[in-house]
Amino acid sequence: MEKENPLSTGLAVRLAARDKTLMTPTAGLAPSYLQANLIVLPSRYASDFRLLCQRNPVPCPLLAESSFPGAYSSLTWHLPLPTSHPSRQNMDIDLRQDAPKYRIYKDGIPTDSESDPLGITSYWDKTDHIGFLIGCSYSFENALAEAGLPPRYVLQGRNVAMYRTKIPLAPAGVFTRATWVVSMRPYRVEDVERVREVTREFGRTHGEPVDWGWDAVERLGIEDITRPEWGEAARTEDGEGVFDQGEEGWVPVFWGCGVTPQEAVMKAGLKGTVLAHSPGHMIVLDLLDEEVKGL
C-alpha cells in the first residue's frame, strides 16, 4: 500500500514550515490546496498596494490581507467566500512562520536574513505591519497534472524559473516604475493550447499564460532564459541540461507571478521594513483550488 504523503493538506504544510522541518519550495506539496505569495507592508502603504492589485489583477491577484494592522493570524478575504466557510472562521495560520523561507527588505533593498530560524517573527511590527496574500500559479498545477500536463520542474524536484520583464505595471500611489515578474514552464508546442485552456479558469491564481514561444522571450524583455532572476533555470526533459531553444519541439510558456509585488517594492524604494516569502516558498491555505476556479 502506498504511504500517504504527510504534507497532503494546507495545514500540514504550514505546521511543517512553522516548526522548520520544511524549508524547501512548496510546489507539488498538498496537491489541490491553494498556495499564496506573501508581502508584508507598513500600514501607510496598504491603500496604494490594494490599488496596485486592483489595477494589475493578473500578476497581483489579491486573495486576503491582515484583518487589522499587526494581525498575523487573522485574515480578511478578498474572495467571495460564504461566512460559513472554514477559512473565514478559525484557520490556524501564522503569516510570520508558515512559509518555509522569507525575505526581508530594508528601505527597498533585500537583506540576507531569509534563513532566520524564527521566520520573520522578530521583524514583524505588531502594531503596524499588514500582510497581503497574492494568488500563486502553483495552485493550478494540480489541474495541469490531472490533464496529463504536469510541469516538468515539479517532477524534477526543482524551483520554478522566474524572470523580470519589461511589461510595466499600472502605477498606484508610491508604486511606480515597476514591471511584471513572470514564471516559466516548458511545454511541447502541441500542448500549449490545452495548457491555456486548463489554466484560464484560475484567474485568482494568475490565469492563463500571458505569452509563449521563443519570440515571447524578446517580447517580454527577458535577457537570458537560462539565467532566471529567481528560482532555478528549467532543465531539459531528461534533466541533464539547461532548457533553451535547442530542445526541439518545446517552447517556454509564461504566466504572471506573485513575486511582482517584491519587484514593485524594490522599484519604489519603500522606506521601512518590508517582509515577503522567499520566491517558491509559499504559504499553503485551507482552501481548495477548485473553490477559486472560475472566480
Secondary structure as the mmCIF struct_conf table of DSSP 4:
data_model
#
loop_
_struct_conf.conf_type_id
_struct_conf.id
_struct_conf.beg_label_comp_id
_struct_conf.beg_label_asym_id
_struct_conf.beg_label_seq_id
_struct_conf.end_label_comp_id
_struct_conf.end_label_asym_id
_struct_conf.end_label_seq_id
HELX_LH_PP_P HELX_LH_PP_P1 GLU A 2 ASN A 5
TURN_TY1_P TURN_TY1_P1 PRO A 6 LEU A 7
BEND BEND1 THR A 9 THR A 9
HELX_RH_AL_P HELX_RH_AL_P1 GLY A 10 ARG A 18
TURN_TY1_P TURN_TY1_P2 ASP A 19 LYS A 20
BEND BEND2 THR A 21 THR A 21
BEND BEND3 THR A 24 THR A 24
TURN_TY1_P TURN_TY1_P3 ALA A 27 GLY A 28
BEND BEND4 LEU A 29 ALA A 30
TURN_TY1_P TURN_TY1_P4 PRO A 31 SER A 32
STRN STRN1 TYR A 33 PRO A 42
HELX_RH_3T_P HELX_RH_3T_P1 SER A 43 TYR A 45
HELX_RH_AL_P HELX_RH_AL_P2 ALA A 46 ARG A 55
TURN_TY1_P TURN_TY1_P5 PRO A 57 PRO A 59
STRN STRN2 LEU A 62 SER A 66
BEND BEND5 SER A 67 PHE A 68
TURN_TY1_P TURN_TY1_P6 PRO A 69 GLY A 70
BEND BEND6 TYR A 72 SER A 73
STRN STRN3 LEU A 75 TRP A 77
BEND BEND7 HIS A 78 LEU A 79
TURN_TY1_P TURN_TY1_P7 THR A 83 SER A 84
BEND BEND8 HIS A 85 HIS A 85
HELX_RH_3T_P HELX_RH_3T_P2 PRO A 86 ARG A 88
TURN_TY1_P TURN_TY1_P8 GLN A 89 GLN A 89
TURN_TY1_P TURN_TY1_P9 LEU A 95 GLN A 97
BEND BEND9 ASP A 98 PRO A 100
STRN STRN4 TYR A 102 LYS A 106
TURN_TY1_P TURN_TY1_P10 ASP A 107 GLY A 108
STRN STRN5 ILE A 109 PRO A 110
BEND BEND10 ASP A 112 ASP A 112
TURN_TY1_P TURN_TY1_P11 GLU A 114 SER A 115
TURN_TY1_P TURN_TY1_P12 PRO A 117 ILE A 120
HELX_RH_3T_P HELX_RH_3T_P3 THR A 121 TYR A 123
TURN_TY1_P TURN_TY1_P13 LYS A 126 ASP A 128
STRN STRN6 HIS A 129 GLY A 135
HELX_RH_3T_P HELX_RH_3T_P4 SER A 137 PHE A 140
HELX_RH_AL_P HELX_RH_AL_P3 GLU A 141 GLU A 146
TURN_TY1_P TURN_TY1_P14 ALA A 147 GLY A 148
HELX_RH_AL_P HELX_RH_AL_P4 ARG A 152 LEU A 155
TURN_TY1_P TURN_TY1_P15 GLN A 156 GLY A 157
HELX_LH_PP_P HELX_LH_PP_P2 ASN A 159 VAL A 160
STRN STRN7 ALA A 161 PRO A 168
HELX_LH_PP_P HELX_LH_PP_P3 LEU A 169 PRO A 171
STRN STRN8 ALA A 172 ALA A 172
TURN_TY1_P TURN_TY1_P16 GLY A 173 VAL A 174
STRN STRN9 PHE A 175 PHE A 175
BEND BEND11 ARG A 177 ARG A 177
STRN STRN10 THR A 179 ARG A 188
HELX_RH_3T_P HELX_RH_3T_P5 VAL A 189 ASP A 191
HELX_RH_AL_P HELX_RH_AL_P5 VAL A 192 ARG A 200
TURN_TY1_P TURN_TY1_P17 GLU A 201 GLU A 201
HELX_RH_3T_P HELX_RH_3T_P6 GLY A 203 THR A 205
TURN_TY1_P TURN_TY1_P18 HIS A 206 HIS A 206
BEND BEND12 GLU A 208 GLU A 208
BEND BEND13 VAL A 210 VAL A 210
STRN STRN11 ASP A 211 TRP A 212
BEND BEND14 GLY A 213 GLY A 213
HELX_RH_AL_P HELX_RH_AL_P6 TRP A 214 LEU A 220
TURN_TY1_P TURN_TY1_P19 GLY A 221 GLY A 221
BEND BEND15 GLU A 223 GLU A 223
TURN_TY1_P TURN_TY1_P20 ILE A 225 THR A 226
BEND BEND16 ARG A 227 ARG A 227
BEND BEND17 GLU A 229 GLU A 229
STRN STRN12 TRP A 230 TRP A 230
BEND BEND18 GLY A 231 GLY A 231
HELX_LH_PP_P HELX_LH_PP_P4 ALA A 233 ALA A 234
STRN STRN13 ARG A 235 ARG A 235
HELX_LH_PP_P HELX_LH_PP_P5 THR A 236 THR A 236
TURN_TY1_P TURN_TY1_P21 GLU A 237 ASP A 238
BEND BEND19 GLY A 239 GLY A 241
STRN STRN14 VAL A 242 VAL A 242
BEND BEND20 ASP A 244 ASP A 244
TURN_TY1_P TURN_TY1_P22 GLN A 245 GLY A 246
BEND BEND21 GLU A 247 GLU A 247
TURN_TY1_P TURN_TY1_P23 GLU A 248 GLY A 249
STRN STRN15 TRP A 250 GLY A 256
TURN_TY1_P TURN_TY1_P24 GLY A 258 VAL A 259
HELX_RH_AL_P HELX_RH_AL_P7 THR A 260 ALA A 268
TURN_TY1_P TURN_TY1_P25 GLY A 269 GLY A 269
BEND BEND22 LYS A 271 GLY A 272
STRN STRN16 THR A 273 HIS A 277
HELX_LH_PP_P HELX_LH_PP_P6 SER A 278 SER A 278
TURN_TY1_P TURN_TY1_P26 PRO A 279 GLY A 280
HELX_LH_PP_P HELX_LH_PP_P7 MET A 282 MET A 282
STRN STRN17 ILE A 283 LEU A 288
HELX_RH_AL_P HELX_RH_AL_P8 ASP A 289 VAL A 292
TURN_TY1_P TURN_TY1_P27 LYS A 293 GLY A 294
#
